[in-house]
Amino acid sequence: MLRNKMIPPNPAAPTFADLRQVIAFIAARLDAAEENALCDACARQYPAGRASPNLPTHREYRLNAIRALQAIHTRTALPILGAHETFPRDATQYTIGGHAPGWDHVNIDFVKLENGWAIDEIWICR
């Protein structure tokens, strides 16, 4: 049984100065069919086990969201969808997607770390 513990952020998560850079990074991983690399680039990491034998792992949930993001990117390139977005100056967290037009409930959460902004999580809301 897993316990709800704080897990330190992924030290290998790439960081970016602005949102256009990180969207270009995500789009490049999707174009290269590097789902696992994109999954591993997220700052938020979880234990490998299952919270319940009947539920997918966190990684499986994230990969499912990444596949949905791939379908969105195929339809409309992410740099076009996110063209009007910028990281807020004084924030430490930011989300794009979700219920915005064209995103089909896929969210990309970002977190500001010491060296810049990182992808925190990719997930689907319903």
C-alpha positions in Angstrom: 0.0 0.0 0.0 1.3 3.4 -1.0 1.3 6.3 1.4 0.8 9.8 0.4 4.3 11.2 0.8 5.8 14.4 -0.6 8.2 13.3 -3.4 11.0 15.7 -4.4 10.8 17.0 -7.9 12.6 15.3 -10.7 16.2 16.7 -10.7 16.5 15.9 -14.4 13.5 17.8 -15.4 14.5 20.4 -18.1 13.7 24.0 -17.3 12.9 26.8 -19.6 12.9 30.6 -19.6 9.6 31.1 -21.4 6.5 29.3 -22.4 7.2 29.3 -26.1 10.4 27.3 -25.4 8.7 24.6 -23.3 5.8 24.3 -25.9 8.4 23.8 -28.6 10.1 21.1 -26.5 6.8 19.3 -25.9 5.9 19.6 -29.6 9.3 18.2 -30.6 8.9 15.2 -28.3 5.4 14.5 -29.7 6.7 14.9 -33.3 9.5 12.4 -32.6 7.0 9.9 -30.9 9.0 10.2 -27.7 6.1 9.7 -25.2 8.3 8.2 -22.6 10.9 11.0 -22.8 8.1 13.5 -22.4 6.7 11.6 -19.4 10.2 11.4 -17.8 10.7 15.2 -18.4 7.9 16.1 -15.9 9.0 17.6 -12.6 6.4 15.7 -10.6 7.3 12.1 -10.1 5.4 9.3 -8.4 6.2 5.9 -6.9 6.1 3.2 -9.5 3.5 1.1 -7.6 -0.2 1.2 -7.9 -2.4 3.0 -5.3 -4.9 0.2 -5.9 -4.6 -3.1 -7.9 -7.7 -1.9 -9.9 -6.2 1.4 -11.0 -3.5 2.3 -13.5 -0.2 3.6 -12.2 0.4 7.4 -12.3 2.8 6.9 -15.2 0.0 5.1 -17.2 -2.4 8.0 -16.5 0.3 10.5 -17.7 1.1 8.5 -20.8 -2.6 8.4 -21.6 -2.8 12.1 -21.3 0.3 12.5 -23.5 -1.3 10.3 -26.2 -4.4 12.6 -26.0 -2.0 15.6 -26.3 -0.5 14.0 -29.4 -3.9 13.8 -31.0 -4.5 17.5 -30.2 -1.0 18.4 -31.6 -1.7 16.4 -34.8 -5.0 18.4 -35.3 -3.6 21.8 -34.4 0.1 22.4 -33.6 0.7 23.1 -29.9 2.7 26.3 -30.7 -0.4 27.6 -32.4 -2.7 26.6 -29.6 -0.4 28.1 -27.0 0.7 31.2 -29.0 -1.1 33.7 -26.7 0.1 32.1 -23.5 2.9 33.5 -21.3 4.1 32.6 -17.8 2.9 35.1 -15.2 5.7 37.1 -13.8 5.1 36.6 -10.1 3.6 33.1 -10.2 5.2 29.8 -9.3 2.6 27.6 -11.0 0.7 27.9 -14.3 -1.6 25.7 -16.3 -2.6 25.7 -20.0 -5.2 23.7 -21.8 -8.1 22.1 -20.0 -11.4 23.6 -21.0 -9.9 26.1 -23.4 -10.9 25.7 -27.0 -9.0 22.9 -28.8 -7.5 21.3 -25.7 -10.0 18.5 -25.2 -9.6 18.6 -21.4 -5.8 18.0 -21.6 -4.0 20.1 -19.0 -0.3 20.9 -18.9 0.8 22.2 -15.5 4.1 24.1 -15.1 6.0 24.8 -11.9 8.8 27.4 -11.4 11.9 25.8 -10.1 15.3 27.4 -9.2 16.5 27.4 -12.8 13.3 28.3 -14.6 10.0 26.8 -15.5 9.4 23.0 -15.8 6.6 20.8 -16.9 5.0 19.6 -13.7 2.3 17.3 -15.0 0.3 16.4 -18.1 -3.2 15.2 -17.2 -6.8 15.0 -18.4 -9.7 16.5 -16.5 -13.3 15.3 -17.0 
